[in-house]
Amino acid sequence: MEWLRYFRGIRFRWIILAVSLVFIWWVMGDPQRGEWYAFTIYPRIARGLSLIAGWIPFSLNDCLISGGVIGLVVVFLLALLRRWKPGRACRFVVEYLLWIYAWFYLAWGLNYFRQDFFSRTQIVPASYSPERFHSFLRAYTDSLNASWMSVDTVDPKVVREAVLAGYRQLPARFGLLSPGPDWHAKPMLFSRMMSRVGVMGYIGPFFCEPHLNKLLLPEQYPSVYAHEFAHLLGISSEAEANLYSYLVCTRSSEPSIRFSGYFSLLPYVLNNAYAVMDQEAFDAWVKTLSPEVKRAYEARNAYWRSLYSPLIGEVQDWLYDQFLKGNNISSGTGNYGEVIALLLSLEGK
């Protein structure tokens, strides 16, 4: 009967945790299972969590993380003060971290293990050719210059409605979850701190909450809103989120949202152009950007540099790069710039 006493000592929550971990690792093992999760499990979880978090105006995700960090500090202090035995404190910390791990992946994180963009959409990756790239560059530059406008303010409600409408019009082949009617983005609790590491938005995975930096410039607000909404709709790839943000914003009837979409792509276009063009051709192309666009771009860069902390930012960049690489995004933070390859392939299709 020794085995019976052993099983009686097992807590029910440990069984739930063990089953959750096995399920998570099973899904991680095959992109087809990742697609199954994204179309069957994730929609129910996202809608359920959104019902809980949607009516609360502040970020539950940020509260959970802050409270969790404070809780861990308290546990370590109790262990140091001998109020808790070291073994008990270690068991508590390990179990707590495992629950956070399971919650992260079950609530949203398993979207990292879906099929990639090309497998899911059956679009053939476009091979690079100077002619195709220069054609794209001319069309993009003309559209960017034509869309320019001075954006002093944006109406969050108008942006939200435009983003929701835009995502409902995207083809089903992209594999995005249909947005709920009451879904919306929330402001970060710690926008100033996040600005120091260059974070303009993120998805709060624990309650499926898209977050926006309260210090965003008006011309950035729509594109960042659309980018974070792509994550809420089941997209983990930063390149894909950039692509859908660009498509949704540039197809909007609102001029300020259209400009935000074109303007958001400019850093990646600049990097790609600089990488594939010789210096003379690159300089000649830069001269085709309108003076207004150049001034807006320089002002945007100066604004974020004034808020950025190089030391903390570099540490955060490295940590996020490692996080992405550990979650099926092999290019790490370089994934953001791969939006141009996706866009060229989509246009070729």
NUKOLLUM-62382 format. One line per field, with one value per residue: residue number from 1; residue in three letters; y, z, x of N, C-alpha, C in turn. Coordinates in steps of 0.1 Angstrom, whole numbers, plus 5000, padded with zeros to 4 digits. Atoms other than C-alpha are relative to their C-alpha. Layout:
seq (NUM ...)
type (ALA ...)
n_north (Y ...)
n_up (Z ...)
n_east (X ...)
ca_north (Y ...)
ca_up (Z ...)
ca_east (X ...)
c_north (Y ...)
c_up (Z ...)
c_east (X ...)
END
This chain:
seq (1 2 3 4 5 6 7 8 9 10 11 12 13 14 15 16 17 18 19 20 21 22 23 24 25 26 27 28 29 30 31 32 33 34 35 36 37 38 39 40 41 42 43 44 45 46 47 48 49 50 51 52 53 54 55 56 57 58 59 60 61 62 63 64 65 66 67 68 69 70 71 72 73 74 75 76 77 78 79 80 81 82 83 84 85 86 87 88 89 90 91 92 93 94 95 96 97 98 99 100 101 102 103 104 105 106 107 108 109 110 111 112 113 114 115 116 117 118 119 120 121 122 123 124 125 126 127 128 129 130 131 132 133 134 135 136 137 138 139 140 141 142 143 144 145 146 147 148 149 150 151 152 153 154 155 156 157 158 159 160 161 162 163 164 165 166 167 168 169 170 171 172 173 174 175 176 177 178 179 180 181 182 183 184 185 186 187 188 189 190 191 192 193 194 195 196 197 198 199 200 201 202 203 204 205 206 207 208 209 210 211 212 213 214 215 216 217 218 219 220 221 222 223 224 225 226 227 228 229 230 231 232 233 234 235 236 237 238 239 240 241 242 243 244 245 246 247 248 249 250 251 252 253 254 255 256 257 258 259 260 261 262 263 264 265 266 267 268 269 270 271 272 273 274 275 276 277 278 279 280 281 282 283 284 285 286 287 288 289 290 291 292 293 294 295 296 297 298 299 300 301 302 303 304 305 306 307 308 309 310 311 312 313 314 315 316 317 318 319 320 321 322 323 324 325 326 327 328 329 330 331 332 333 334 335 336 337 338 339 340 341 342 343 344 345 346 347 348 349)
type (MET GLU TRP LEU ARG TYR PHE ARG GLY ILE ARG PHE ARG TRP ILE ILE LEU ALA VAL SER LEU VAL PHE ILE TRP TRP VAL MET GLY ASP PRO GLN ARG GLY GLU TRP TYR ALA PHE THR ILE TYR PRO ARG ILE ALA ARG GLY LEU SER LEU ILE ALA GLY TRP ILE PRO PHE SER LEU ASN ASP CYS LEU ILE SER GLY GLY VAL ILE GLY LEU VAL VAL VAL PHE LEU LEU ALA LEU LEU ARG ARG TRP LYS PRO GLY ARG ALA CYS ARG PHE VAL VAL GLU TYR LEU LEU TRP ILE TYR ALA TRP PHE TYR LEU ALA TRP GLY LEU ASN TYR PHE ARG GLN ASP PHE PHE SER ARG THR GLN ILE VAL PRO ALA SER TYR SER PRO GLU ARG PHE HIS SER PHE LEU ARG ALA TYR THR ASP SER LEU ASN ALA SER TRP MET SER VAL ASP THR VAL ASP PRO LYS VAL VAL ARG GLU ALA VAL LEU ALA GLY TYR ARG GLN LEU PRO ALA ARG PHE GLY LEU LEU SER PRO GLY PRO ASP TRP HIS ALA LYS PRO MET LEU PHE SER ARG MET MET SER ARG VAL GLY VAL MET GLY TYR ILE GLY PRO PHE PHE CYS GLU PRO HIS LEU ASN LYS LEU LEU LEU PRO GLU GLN TYR PRO SER VAL TYR ALA HIS GLU PHE ALA HIS LEU LEU GLY ILE SER SER GLU ALA GLU ALA ASN LEU TYR SER TYR LEU VAL CYS THR ARG SER SER GLU PRO SER ILE ARG PHE SER GLY TYR PHE SER LEU LEU PRO TYR VAL LEU ASN ASN ALA TYR ALA VAL MET ASP GLN GLU ALA PHE ASP ALA TRP VAL LYS THR LEU SER PRO GLU VAL LYS ARG ALA TYR GLU ALA ARG ASN ALA TYR TRP ARG SER LEU TYR SER PRO LEU ILE GLY GLU VAL GLN ASP TRP LEU TYR ASP GLN PHE LEU LYS GLY ASN ASN ILE SER SER GLY THR GLY ASN TYR GLY GLU VAL ILE ALA LEU LEU LEU SER LEU GLU GLY LYS)
n_north (4988 4989 4992 4992 4988 4991 4993 4991 4988 4991 4990 5000 4990 5005 5008 4991 4994 5010 5002 4988 5000 5010 4995 4989 5006 5008 4990 4994 5010 5002 4988 5003 4999 4986 4994 5005 4992 4987 5000 5007 4997 4986 4991 5001 4993 4986 4994 5001 4991 4986 4997 4996 4988 4989 4990 4994 4990 5001 5013 5011 5006 4993 5002 5014 5001 4992 5008 5012 4996 4996 5012 5008 4992 5003 5013 5000 4994 5009 5010 4994 4997 5013 5003 5011 5008 4999 5010 4996 4988 5005 5007 4990 4992 5008 5002 4987 4998 5010 4995 4989 5006 5007 4989 4992 5007 5004 4989 4993 5003 5011 4994 5000 5013 5002 5000 4987 4993 5006 5012 4998 4993 5006 4989 5003 4989 4994 4999 4986 4995 4986 4994 5001 4991 4985 4997 4998 4988 4989 5000 4997 4986 4991 5001 4993 4985 4995 5002 4992 4989 4996 5006 4994 5008 5010 5005 5015 5007 5001 5010 5014 5005 5002 5013 5011 5002 5005 5014 5008 5000 5008 5013 5010 5008 4996 5007 4992 5002 4989 4992 4998 4987 4991 5000 4987 4999 4993 4993 5006 4994 4994 4995 4993 5010 5008 4991 5001 5011 4999 5008 4991 5008 5015 5008 5006 5014 5007 4997 4996 4986 4992 4988 4990 4991 4988 4989 5001 4988 5002 5007 5013 5006 5010 5012 5008 5006 5011 5010 5008 5007 5012 5010 5004 5008 5013 4999 4998 4995 4985 4997 5001 4990 4988 5001 4998 4986 4992 5002 4995 4985 4993 5002 4992 4987 4989 4996 5000 5014 5005 4995 5008 5013 4999 4994 5010 5010 4993 5005 5013 4997 4994 5011 5009 4993 4998 5013 5006 4990 4993 4988 4990 5002 4998 4986 4994 5003 4992 4987 5000 4999 4986 4993 5002 5013 5001 4993 5008 5012 4995 4996 5012 5006 4991 5001 5013 5000 4992 5009 5013 5002 5010 5012 5009 5004 5011 5012 5005 5006 5013 5009 5003 5008 5013 5005 5003 5012 5011 5003 5004 4988 5003 4988 4992 4987 4997 5004 4988 4995 5010 4997 4996 5012 5005 4991 5003 5013 4998 4993 5009 5009)
n_up (5000 5000 5012 4999 4992 5009 5009 4992 4998 5012 5001 5013 5009 5007 5011 5011 5006 5008 5013 5008 5005 5011 5012 5006 5007 5011 5010 5005 5008 5013 5005 5003 4987 4997 5007 4993 4988 5003 5005 4992 4986 4998 5001 4988 4989 5003 4997 4986 4993 5004 4992 4986 5000 5009 4994 4991 5008 4999 5005 4990 5003 4993 4986 4997 5000 4989 4987 4999 4996 4985 4992 5000 4990 4986 4997 4997 4987 4989 4999 4993 4986 4993 4998 5009 5002 5013 5009 5003 5009 5013 5006 5003 5012 5011 5003 5005 5013 5009 5003 5009 5013 5006 5003 5012 5013 5003 5003 5012 5005 5010 5014 5005 5006 5012 5013 5004 5009 5014 4999 4997 5011 5013 5009 5003 4996 5011 5000 5002 5013 5000 5007 4991 4988 5004 5003 4987 4994 5006 4996 4986 4998 5006 4991 4987 5002 5002 4988 4989 4994 4986 4991 4986 4991 5005 4992 4997 5004 5014 5004 4997 5010 5013 4999 5000 5014 5009 4997 5004 5014 5005 5004 4990 5001 4991 4988 4988 4992 5002 4988 4992 5001 4989 4997 5001 4994 4987 4997 4991 4986 4998 5014 4999 4998 5012 5010 4998 5007 5013 5002 5003 4998 4998 4997 4987 5003 4989 5001 5014 5000 5008 4993 5008 4992 4999 5006 5015 5008 5007 5013 4997 4992 5008 5005 4988 4996 5009 4998 4988 5002 5007 4990 4994 5009 5002 5008 4991 5008 5001 5015 5004 4993 5007 5013 4999 4996 5012 5009 4994 4999 5013 5007 4992 5006 4992 5005 4990 4998 5012 4999 4990 5006 5009 4992 4991 5008 5005 4995 5006 5014 5000 4997 5011 5011 4997 5001 5013 5010 4998 4993 5009 5003 4988 4997 5010 4996 4988 5004 5005 4989 4999 4988 4989 4994 4994 4987 4990 4996 4992 4988 4992 4995 4989 4989 4993 4994 4988 4989 5000 4992 5008 4992 4997 5012 5006 4992 5003 5013 5000 4993 5009 5011 4996 4998 5013 5005 4993 5002 5014 5009 5000 5003 4988 5002 5014 5006 5003 5013 5011 5006 5014 5007 5000 5008 5014 5004 5001 5012 5011 5001)
n_east (5008 4991 5003 5013 4997 4992 5009 5009 4992 4999 5010 5007 4994 4988 5005 5004 4988 4993 5008 4998 4986 5000 5008 4992 4989 5006 5004 4987 4993 5005 5007 5014 5007 5001 5012 5012 5002 5003 5014 5010 4998 4997 5011 5008 4993 5000 5013 5003 4991 5004 5012 4995 4992 5005 5007 4990 4993 4986 4994 4999 4988 4989 5002 4996 4985 4995 5003 4992 4986 5001 5002 4987 4990 5005 4997 4986 4997 5004 4990 4988 5003 5002 5014 5003 4988 4995 5006 5014 4999 4997 5012 5010 4996 5000 5013 5005 4995 5006 5013 4999 4996 5011 5010 4995 5001 5014 5008 4997 4987 4999 5001 4987 4997 5008 4993 4995 5009 5000 5007 5014 5007 4997 4993 4986 4991 4995 4985 4996 4995 4999 5012 5012 4998 5000 5014 5007 4994 5006 5014 5001 4996 5010 5011 4997 4999 5014 5008 4995 5008 4996 5009 4998 5007 5008 5011 4999 5012 5000 4989 5004 5010 4993 4991 5009 5006 4989 4997 5011 5000 4989 5004 4999 4988 4989 5002 5002 5012 5009 5000 5013 5005 4996 4986 4994 4987 4999 4987 4991 4999 4987 4996 4987 4990 4999 4994 4985 4995 5004 5012 5011 5012 4998 5012 5000 5005 5007 5014 5003 5002 4990 4996 4994 4993 5007 4991 4999 5004 5012 4999 4997 5011 5008 4992 4997 5013 5003 4990 5003 5013 4997 4996 5012 5007 4993 4987 4988 4989 4999 5001 5014 5008 4997 5007 5015 5002 4998 5011 5012 4999 4999 5012 5011 5005 4996 4986 4990 4997 4992 4986 4993 4996 4988 4989 4995 4991 4988 4987 4996 4996 4987 4990 4999 4994 4986 4993 5000 4997 4987 5002 5005 5014 5008 5001 5009 5013 5004 5004 5014 5010 5004 4994 5009 4998 4987 5000 5008 4992 4990 5006 5004 4988 4995 5009 4998 4986 5000 5006 4994 4987 4992 4995 5011 5006 4992 5002 5013 5000 4994 5009 5011 4994 4999 5014 5006 4993 5004 5015 5003 4998 4986 4993 5001 5006 4999 5012 5008 4997 5004 5013 4998 5000 5014 5008 4997 5005 5014 5003 4998 5011)
ca_north (5000 5022 5033 5044 5067 5081 5089 5104 5129 5142 5174 5177 5209 5190 5166 5195 5211 5179 5173 5209 5206 5174 5189 5220 5199 5177 5208 5222 5190 5195 5227 5209 5206 5243 5251 5229 5248 5281 5272 5252 5259 5294 5311 5298 5309 5343 5350 5338 5358 5389 5386 5388 5415 5435 5455 5464 5496 5488 5460 5428 5414 5441 5437 5399 5403 5431 5411 5380 5397 5412 5378 5361 5389 5383 5346 5351 5375 5351 5324 5347 5356 5319 5322 5297 5267 5269 5237 5250 5283 5265 5242 5272 5292 5262 5254 5291 5294 5262 5276 5308 5288 5267 5298 5317 5289 5277 5312 5325 5313 5281 5304 5304 5268 5272 5267 5295 5321 5304 5270 5283 5306 5284 5315 5308 5328 5354 5351 5384 5402 5438 5445 5433 5452 5485 5482 5478 5506 5530 5521 5523 5556 5572 5559 5571 5606 5609 5597 5622 5644 5662 5641 5661 5638 5606 5593 5559 5549 5556 5537 5507 5505 5509 5481 5458 5464 5459 5426 5413 5420 5400 5367 5336 5320 5341 5321 5349 5346 5367 5397 5400 5430 5443 5437 5467 5477 5489 5514 5501 5506 5515 5534 5556 5525 5506 5537 5533 5500 5510 5490 5507 5479 5442 5415 5406 5368 5360 5378 5383 5420 5441 5470 5503 5527 5559 5580 5569 5597 5602 5590 5558 5550 5533 5510 5499 5493 5471 5453 5443 5433 5408 5391 5390 5373 5344 5357 5353 5363 5400 5401 5389 5413 5441 5429 5428 5461 5476 5460 5470 5506 5514 5501 5524 5553 5574 5595 5596 5558 5552 5575 5556 5523 5535 5554 5523 5503 5530 5517 5482 5496 5517 5487 5464 5490 5498 5461 5453 5486 5503 5535 5557 5541 5541 5578 5586 5567 5585 5618 5607 5607 5639 5666 5662 5625 5629 5655 5633 5603 5623 5638 5604 5590 5620 5617 5580 5585 5611 5584 5555 5541 5524 5502 5489 5488 5466 5442 5440 5435 5406 5390 5394 5381 5350 5346 5347 5322 5299 5301 5290 5325 5315 5350 5365 5403 5404 5389 5424 5434 5402 5419 5432 5396 5387 5417 5410 5374 5385 5410 5384 5361)
ca_up (5000 4999 4963 4974 5001 4974 4950 4978 4983 4948 4945 4919 4905 4898 4876 4857 4853 4841 4815 4804 4799 4779 4757 4751 4741 4719 4700 4697 4679 4647 4627 4617 4654 4658 4631 4648 4681 4663 4647 4674 4709 4706 4694 4724 4748 4732 4734 4769 4782 4763 4781 4814 4804 4779 4803 4825 4813 4825 4816 4836 4818 4833 4867 4866 4857 4882 4910 4901 4903 4937 4949 4939 4958 4989 4987 4985 5014 5035 5027 5037 5069 5077 5076 5048 5045 5014 5000 5003 4987 4958 4952 4953 4927 4904 4905 4900 4870 4854 4858 4841 4813 4808 4809 4784 4758 4763 4762 4732 4729 4709 4679 4676 4664 4635 4599 4584 4561 4528 4539 4553 4523 4496 4482 4466 4481 4456 4446 4445 4412 4408 4384 4408 4438 4419 4406 4441 4453 4428 4435 4472 4471 4449 4473 4504 4490 4479 4512 4533 4556 4589 4616 4648 4664 4659 4672 4689 4682 4645 4643 4661 4638 4607 4620 4628 4594 4576 4593 4585 4548 4546 4528 4549 4535 4558 4587 4611 4638 4631 4655 4682 4681 4715 4712 4717 4726 4760 4771 4787 4825 4821 4788 4799 4810 4778 4757 4772 4755 4723 4728 4711 4715 4725 4729 4765 4762 4796 4789 4751 4755 4727 4743 4729 4743 4755 4740 4704 4679 4661 4628 4644 4664 4636 4623 4658 4667 4636 4642 4677 4666 4642 4672 4689 4658 4661 4643 4661 4633 4635 4597 4592 4618 4599 4566 4578 4595 4562 4542 4567 4571 4534 4523 4548 4536 4564 4550 4583 4587 4551 4557 4589 4570 4543 4569 4591 4563 4556 4580 4565 4530 4538 4553 4524 4498 4515 4515 4479 4461 4455 4473 4443 4435 4471 4475 4442 4455 4489 4470 4455 4490 4495 4519 4541 4545 4552 4579 4595 4595 4610 4636 4646 4650 4671 4693 4701 4706 4732 4752 4745 4769 4748 4776 4787 4752 4740 4768 4760 4723 4730 4754 4729 4701 4721 4731 4694 4684 4711 4699 4663 4649 4637 4625 4659 4659 4623 4616 4616 4584 4565 4558 4525 4513 4523 4505 4473 4473 4479 4451 4428 4436)
ca_east (5000 5031 5022 4987 5001 5025 4996 4975 5004 5002 4983 4956 4972 5004 4984 4969 5003 5019 4991 4994 5032 5028 5002 5024 5054 5032 5019 5055 5066 5047 5036 5004 4995 5004 4978 4953 4959 4956 4922 4906 4921 4934 4902 4883 4910 4914 4877 4874 4904 4892 4858 4877 4901 4881 4861 4891 4907 4942 4966 4960 4991 5014 4998 5004 5041 5047 5029 5048 5082 5072 5060 5093 5113 5091 5097 5135 5134 5114 5140 5168 5151 5146 5108 5107 5131 5153 5138 5102 5112 5128 5098 5075 5096 5100 5063 5054 5076 5062 5027 5037 5054 5023 4999 5021 5021 4985 4971 4990 5026 5019 5012 5050 5049 5025 5034 5054 5038 5047 5035 5003 4994 5008 5027 5060 5089 5100 5137 5155 5159 5171 5142 5115 5130 5135 5099 5086 5109 5095 5059 5064 5082 5055 5028 5046 5053 5016 5003 5023 5003 5010 4994 4989 4964 4945 4912 4917 4881 4885 4918 4903 4873 4895 4919 4890 4874 4907 4914 4879 4886 4919 4918 4912 4944 4965 4951 4942 4916 4885 4886 4859 4836 4848 4885 4907 4943 4953 4980 5011 5014 5051 5054 5083 5103 5095 5105 5140 5143 5126 5093 5064 5039 5035 5010 5001 4999 4985 4952 4954 4958 4975 4995 5005 5031 5014 5043 5037 5037 5004 5016 5028 4997 4976 5004 5015 4978 4974 5007 4998 4963 4979 4996 4962 4948 4973 5004 5037 5060 5071 5075 5040 5026 5044 5029 4993 4997 5009 4981 4954 4966 4974 4940 4921 4900 4914 4944 4962 4960 4972 5002 5010 5010 5034 5056 5059 5076 5102 5129 5128 5128 5158 5177 5169 5177 5210 5219 5212 5220 5254 5260 5254 5221 5210 5218 5199 5169 5169 5167 5134 5118 5099 5114 5083 5088 5125 5118 5091 5115 5143 5120 5107 5142 5153 5122 5128 5166 5158 5138 5161 5188 5215 5228 5194 5181 5210 5204 5167 5174 5197 5172 5144 5166 5173 5136 5125 5152 5141 5105 5108 5118 5153 5163 5155 5149 5160 5126 5110 5129 5118 5085 5099 5105 5069 5055 5074 5063 5027 5028 5043 5014)
c_north (5013 5009 5008 5012 5010 5008 5010 5013 5009 5009 5000 5011 4995 4991 5009 5006 4990 4997 5012 5001 4990 5004 5011 4994 4992 5010 5005 4991 5000 5013 4997 5001 5015 5007 4995 5008 5014 5002 4995 5004 5015 5010 5000 5007 5015 5007 5000 5010 5014 5004 5004 5013 5012 5012 5008 5010 4999 4986 4990 4993 5006 4998 4986 4999 5008 4993 4988 5002 5003 4988 4992 5007 4997 4986 4999 5007 4992 4988 5005 5002 4987 4997 4988 4992 5001 4990 5004 5012 4996 4993 5010 5008 4991 4997 5013 5003 4990 5004 5012 4996 4994 5011 5007 4992 4995 5012 5007 4994 4988 5005 5001 4988 4996 4998 5014 5006 4993 4987 5002 5006 4994 5010 4996 5011 5006 5001 5015 5003 5015 5007 5001 5010 5014 5003 5002 5013 5012 5002 5004 5014 5010 5000 5007 5015 5005 4999 5010 5010 5003 4994 5005 4992 4989 4996 4985 4992 4998 4990 4986 4995 4997 4987 4988 4997 4995 4986 4990 4998 4992 4986 4990 4992 5004 4993 5008 4998 5012 5009 5001 5014 5010 5000 5014 4999 5008 5008 4992 5007 5008 5005 5007 4990 4992 5009 4999 4988 4999 4992 5010 4993 4985 4994 4995 4986 4994 5003 5004 5015 5007 5013 5010 5010 5014 5012 4999 5013 4997 4992 4985 4991 4989 4987 4991 4993 4988 4989 4992 4992 4987 4989 4995 4990 4987 5000 5003 5007 5016 5005 5000 5011 5014 5000 5003 5014 5009 4998 5006 5016 5007 4998 5008 5012 5012 5004 4998 4985 4994 5005 4992 4986 5001 5004 4989 4991 5007 4995 4987 5002 5006 4989 4991 5007 5002 4987 4995 5011 5006 5014 5011 4999 5002 5015 5007 4997 5009 5014 5001 5001 5015 5007 4998 4986 4999 5007 4992 4988 5004 5004 4988 4993 5008 4999 4987 4999 5008 4992 4987 5000 4989 4988 4990 4995 4988 4987 4994 4994 4986 4990 4996 4992 4985 4993 4996 4987 4987 4996 5000 5012 5000 5013 5010 5014 5004 4996 5012 5004 4990 5003 5004 4987 4994 5008 4998 4987 5001 5007 4991 4990 5007)
c_up (5000 4988 5002 5009 4991 4991 5008 5003 4988 4999 4987 4990 4993 4988 4989 4994 4991 4987 4991 4993 4989 4988 4993 4992 4988 4988 4993 4990 4985 4996 4997 5013 5005 4993 5006 5013 4996 4995 5009 5015 5002 4999 5013 5012 4999 5004 5015 5008 4997 5007 5014 5000 4993 5007 5011 4993 5000 4997 5012 4998 5008 5015 5005 5001 5012 5014 5001 5004 5015 5008 5001 5010 5014 5004 5003 5013 5012 5002 5007 5015 5008 5003 4992 4999 4985 4990 4996 4991 4986 4993 4996 4987 4988 4995 4994 4986 4989 4997 4990 4986 4994 4996 4988 4987 4997 4996 4987 4994 4990 4986 4994 4992 4989 4988 4996 4989 4987 5000 5002 4988 4987 4990 4999 5004 4987 5001 4996 4986 5001 4994 5009 5012 4996 4996 5013 5007 4994 5004 5014 5003 4995 5010 5013 4999 4998 5012 5011 5004 5014 5009 5014 5010 4993 5010 5002 4995 4985 4995 5003 4990 4986 5001 5000 4986 4990 5002 4995 4985 4994 4996 5011 4999 5009 5014 5013 5006 4996 5013 5006 4999 5011 5003 4997 5006 5012 5001 5009 5014 5001 4987 5000 5001 4987 4988 5001 4993 4986 4997 4998 5001 5003 5003 5014 5000 5010 5000 4986 4999 4991 5008 4991 5010 4999 4994 4985 4994 4992 4987 5002 5006 4992 4996 5011 5005 4991 5001 5012 4999 4992 5009 5007 4992 4997 4993 5010 4993 4999 4986 4995 5006 4993 4986 5001 5005 4988 4991 5006 4999 4986 4992 5007 4992 5008 4996 5011 5003 4988 5001 5011 4995 4991 5008 5008 4993 4996 5006 4994 4985 4999 5002 4988 4988 5002 4998 4986 4989 5003 5006 4991 4997 5012 5003 4990 5004 5012 4996 4994 5011 5002 5012 5012 5007 5007 5014 5011 5005 5010 5014 5009 5006 5012 5012 5008 5006 5013 5012 5002 5009 4993 5008 5003 4988 4993 5007 4996 4986 4999 5006 4991 4988 5004 5003 4986 4994 5007 4998 4985 4990 4998 4997 5012 4997 4986 4992 4996 4985 4989 4994 4985 4991 4999 4990 4985 4995 4998 4987 4987 4998 4994)
c_east (5009 4997 4988 5003 5008 4990 4991 5008 5001 4988 4993 5005 5012 4996 4996 5012 5007 4993 5002 5014 5001 4993 5008 5011 4996 4997 5013 5007 4996 4992 4985 4992 4999 4988 4987 4997 4995 4985 4990 5001 5001 4988 4991 5007 5001 4987 4997 5008 4996 4987 5004 5007 4994 4994 5008 5009 5015 5005 5001 5014 5012 4999 5005 5015 5006 4997 5008 5014 5000 4999 5013 5010 4996 5004 5015 5003 4996 5010 5012 4998 4996 4985 4996 5013 5004 4993 4986 5000 5003 4989 4990 5004 5000 4985 4993 5004 4995 4986 5000 5004 4988 4989 5004 4997 4985 4991 5003 5013 5002 4998 5014 5003 4990 5008 5005 4991 4999 4993 4985 4992 5002 5006 5014 5009 5006 5015 5003 5004 5000 4988 4988 5002 4999 4985 4992 5005 4993 4985 4998 5003 4989 4988 5003 5000 4985 4992 5004 4989 5005 4989 5002 4993 4992 4989 5001 4988 5000 5010 4995 4990 5006 5008 4991 4994 5010 5003 4989 5000 5012 4996 5002 5013 5011 4999 4999 4986 4991 4999 4986 4996 5005 5015 5006 5014 5000 5014 5009 4999 5013 5006 5013 5012 5002 5006 5015 5006 4994 4987 4988 4986 5003 4987 5001 4995 4992 4985 4996 4997 5011 5003 5006 5007 4993 5008 5001 4996 4987 5001 5004 4989 4992 5008 5004 4988 4998 5010 4997 4987 5003 5005 4988 4992 5007 5013 5011 5011 4999 4999 4986 4991 5002 4992 4985 4997 5001 4988 4987 5000 5000 4987 4988 4996 5004 5014 5011 5004 5008 5014 5008 5004 5012 5012 5006 5010 5013 5013 5005 5003 5014 5011 5002 5006 5015 5008 5002 5004 5014 4997 4994 4985 4991 4998 4990 4986 4995 4996 4986 4989 4997 5006 4991 5002 5013 5000 4992 5008 5011 4995 4996 5012 5006 4991 5003 5014 5000 4994 5008 5012 5008 5004 4988 4994 5008 4998 4986 4999 5006 4991 4988 5004 5001 4986 4994 5007 4996 4986 4997 5002 5016 5008 4999 4994 5002 4987 4991 5003 4996 4986 5001 4999 4985 4992 5003 4994 4985 4996 5003 4989 4988)
END
